[in-house]
Structure formats: structure tokens, C-alpha cells
């Protein structure tokens, strides 16, 4: 038989074993803490709204929506209506012409149009065929010419030759719906309104501000998220973002400044380098849509009809 270890040696061995076990537990705890920290860092890099699996509360939605608006205001401090106009009548006509075409094409068309018909009285008396030829580049020119003559006649006969400043009156004009009315009211009369065009509707659904597709329902739900004073500029910022970064077919997610707040992050190109190439207008270093942009616009003016882009 071997000799028994002294009692003191046995106690020392047990103590060393306990210490080793405690150190092992401490290492395990540290590893777990580090793993949690890494997970937290990864989560921080993931768009917050997309990372959350829990339903968003109304309060959280309002806060997120308003934060997006604030950040868009920093990205687009120069946001503005992208139609060239000098008075309410010109803006009304340009907005009617903008249906199913770009603001750029409208801006390239209206200089000759307004030179020929500067007032509602002039346009009401226009020869339909001559008017059609002037607005042909905007598409659907026959229907648009009929609307322009009709709304000009109504302004002349019912409103004393002045574009009305109430939505009820504007939507009573031929070819004028709520979207057009809000554009005119917000930008020619300074009366707040939400402009629900295709860009606006697409983005507010991507951001989960609403699931509605009917423009009037979209308008009502978005109005409820923001103070009235923000409605017009919110519209400009959202539309600017939709035209420049958050495109319909291939959004530039990797170049999007509000990606951390977007629940739809990843629908588009996430590689920063590739996303950068998708940017349009001034964000892509190219001309904007206005031939006469505001003084604070950072991009290049658009070329006239037939000019080089």
C-alpha cells in the first residue's frame, strides 16, 4: 500500500481545486458577458425597427416617425417643391401637368406654355389644338388640355380670375384632386397639407407608418402622427428622399442616412459602394428637376427642353 498524504497537503489540494473551479466560473461568466456585449454591438448596427420582433406601440411609432422627419430635415434642409412657378396659377397648371410624368419634363414644358397663356383668362380662351401641342411632351396631352381649359374657365367665371385658397374650391376644379390641391395650398398659400404622391405613399408604407393604400386614408393617418405645422415640409422631405435614395425598384439602403430607423432596411442594395452609384439628382452629382432652383439648392439646375442633361 502507498503512504497516505499528510492532512495539510490534502487541504491545500482541495483549496486549489476550489480556486480553479471559481476561476473557471469567472471565465465562463466573463465569456457570457463578452458574448452578450458582442450581440449588443451587432444589434446596434442593425436597423432598430427591423431588429425588433415585438409589435411597435403607438407611442414608439410616433417617436420613430418624428425622428425620421427630423433626420430628413438635416439631410434635405433645402427641400422644396420641384416645379418651377411664380404664382398660384402657374403652380396649379404645373401640378396638373405633372401627372404621369416627371417634374423635370413639366419644367421644361411650362416656359413656352406660360409665355403663351400667362393668366387663367388667356388659357380659358386657348385653342385646344394649340394648347395640346405645347403640352405634348408631358404625355396625355389631350386630357390635360381639356382639364387646363376647364379649370381656367372655372377660375375666370367662378373665382374672379384668382386661384381659390380653399381645398373645397380647388377640388371642384376640373382635373384637380386632393394631392394637387395640397401642393397649391401648401406652397402657394402657406396652408399646411400632406401631399400623397407615389413616392410619399411608397416610403410611409416601407417605414410602417401606415398600411393604407388609399391616398385619403394615407393622408389622414400620417397627419395624425405629426403636428400640422410639419405637414407641408414633411411631404417635401419624404418625396425628396424617395426620388434620390429610397427608389421604387432598387433603394440605396447602403447609402441611406435613416437606415437604422427603417424596418424595411435590406430591400435594396446594402453595399455602400454599390448603393452610392444608385443615388440620383444632387445626391448623385447630377442636375435636379428645376430649371430655376431656389438659391440654397446645392445641385445643378436642370437643362431646358432639348438641352444636354
N, C-alpha and C positions, 0 to 999 in steps of 0.2 A: 504494500500500500504506500502511496505518496504522502508526504508530510502535509498537514493542514496549514493554510495561510494564517498568519497572525491576524488577530481581530482588527487591529488598526489598519492593516492593508486591505481587508475586506470592506471596511467603512470607506476608505479612500476610493476604492473601485466603484462602490455604489454612488458616491458623491460625483465622481467623474461621469458616470453613466447618466445621472440625473441632469448634470450640466449640459452634456452632449444633447440630451433629449430636449432641454429647454432651448438650446441654441438652434436645434433643428426646427422646433416650433416657431421660434422667432423668425428664422429664414423663411419658413412657409408663409407666415403672416406677412412678411415684407414682400415676398413674391406675389402674394394675392393682392396686396396694396398696390404694387407696381403694375400688375395686370389691370387692375381697376383704373389706375391712372392712365394707362395707355388707351384703354377703352374709352375713357372720358375725352382724351385728346382726339381720338378718331371721331367720336360723336360730335365734338366741337367743329370738326372740319366738314361734317355732313350737314346739308341744309336742315335747319332745325325743324321746320314744319314737316319735311319728308321723313325725318328720323323718328318723329313721334307717332306711336301706334294708337294712342288714345284719341277719342273724338275731341275736337277743339271746342272749347267753351265759347259762348258769345263774347264774353269779355276778352278772351285771348284773341279771337278773330278781329275784334275792333282794334285792339292794340297792335296786332301784326299789320293790319291794313293801313293804319295811320303811320306806322313806322315805314312801311314801303313807300307811302306818299312822301314822307319827309326825306327819305333817301333819294327818291326820284327827283325831288326838288333840288338836291345837291348835284345830281348828275346832269339835270337839264334846267339850270337856272334861267335859261333863255327860251324855254318852251313857249310857243306862240301858235296862233292859227297859221296854217301853211298855205293859205290862199291869199293872193295879193288883192287888196281892196283899199278904197279910200273913203267909202261911205256905206251906210247900211244897205242901200240898193245894190251896190257892186258886190257886197258880201253875200247878199241873198241870191243874186244871179249866179255867182261863182259856186256857191254851195249846191244849188240845184244842178249845175253842170257837172259837179264832182261825182255824181252817182255813176258807178260802174266804170270809173276811170281814175287816174291819179291827179293829185292836186297840181303836180308839175304840168301835166297836159292842159289843165284848165288855165293855169297861169300863163302858159304860152299862147293860149287862145283869146283870153279876155282883153288884151290891149287893143286889138283891132275891133273887137265887139263893142267895148265901151267908147271907143272913138266914134263909132257909127251910131250908137244908141246910148247916150250918156244919162238919160233920165227915163223914168217909167213911162212918161208921155211919148217919148221917142220910140221906145221898144213896143209899146202898145200899138203904135201905128206902123210897125215894121212889115215889110213884105215877107211872108213866111218863107219863101224860097231863098231870098237873100239872107235871112237870118239863119236858115238851115246851113247854108254854105259857110257862114262864118264860124258856126259851132261844130261843124262836121268832125273835126279832129277829136272831139270829146266822146264820140260814139252816141248811138241812139238819138241822133240829132233831130229827127222829125218829132219824136215825142217830147224832147226837151224844148224845141222851138215852140211847140204848142203850149207847154207849161209856161214858158217865159212870156209869151204874148198874153196868156190868160192871167198870170199873176200881175203883170204890168198894168193890164186893163183894170183889174180889181183895185190895185193901189191908186190908180188915177181916179176911178169912179167912186170908190167907197171910202178911201182914206186921204183924199185931197192931194194925191201925189206924193205922200210921205209913207215910208215903210212903217207899219204899226209896231209898237213896242210891247205888245201883249201876246202871250203864246196862243190864247184863244183866237186872236185875229190872224196871226201868222199861219196857223194850221188850216185856216179857212181858205187860204190862197191855193190856186191850182199848183200841184207838184211840190207842195211844202208839207213835210211831216214833222214829227217832234224833234228828230235829230237836226234837221235843217233849222227849225225854229230855235233850238237851244244854241246852235252855233251863232246865229244872228243876235239873239238876246244877250248871250254871254260876252261876245266880242265887239258888238257894235253899240250895245246899250248898257253894258256892265251889269247885267242881271244874271245871277248865278244859275247854272244848269249843267246837267250831265249829258254829254254827247255820246250816245251809244252807237259807234260805228263798228265795222267788222274787227278792227284792231282792239278796241276797247272791250268788246264782248269776249273775244278770244282770251285776252290776258286776265280779265277778272274771273273767268272760269278756271284758267290754269292756276291762279292764285287761290282758288277755292273761296273767293268772296261770295260767290253765288253759283248755283247750278242752273239757273234760269237761262232760257234761250230767247224768250220773247223780249224784245227791246224795252218795252214799257215795264216789264217785271224786273229786268236787269236794272233799269234806271231807278226804280223805287227801292230796290234792295241796296244798291250802292249808296244812294242818297242817305239811307238810314245809318250808314257806317261813318259818315263824315259830317262835319259842320257845313252849313250852307255856303259859308264864305270860301270853302275849298273846292266847290264843285267844278267851276269852270277850269281852274288851273289843274286840278286833278285830271280832268279829261285830256288836256294838252299833254301832260306828262306821260300818261298811260299810252296815248296814241303815239307820241314820240318814241317811247320805248318799244312799242310794237313794230314800228317802222324801221327802227335802227338795230335792235338787238333781238327781241323776242319774236322772231319771224314765225309765220304760219307753218311752213313745211320743215324748216330746219333752224330752230332757235339757237342762238350762240350762247349756250349755257356757260361755257368755259370763260366767256368774257363778260358775263352778266354781273353787275355790281350788287344786285339784290339776291343772288343765288342762295345765300344762307337763309333767306326768308321764304323761299319758293317751294311749295310742296310738289311741284312738277319738275324740279331740277333733274336733269338727265334725259328728258325727252329729246333734247337736241345735242349738239356737239359739245362735249365736255373738255376736250383737249384745248388748252388755252391758245396754243399756236394756230390750230385749225379754226377755232372759234373766232379769232381775231380777223381772219380772212372773210368771215361772213358779215362783218359789220357794214352798215350802209350809211349813205349821206355823210355828214361831217364826222361821224364816228369812224368811218372808213376812209376819211380823207378825200371825199368826193363832194360835188355840189349838192346843195339842198334842193327843195322843191320850189322855192320862191325866187322870182326874178328880182324882187325888191325886198330882201330880208330885213328884219329890224337891225338897228346899229349894233346891238350886243350879240348878234348871231355869230358864232365862231367859225362857221363854214364858208363855203364859196357860194355866190349867187348862181342860180340855175341859168342855163343858156336860153335865149329866145327860140321860138319855133324855127327849126331848120338849122340851129346852131350846133356846134360840137359839144357833146356832154363831157 
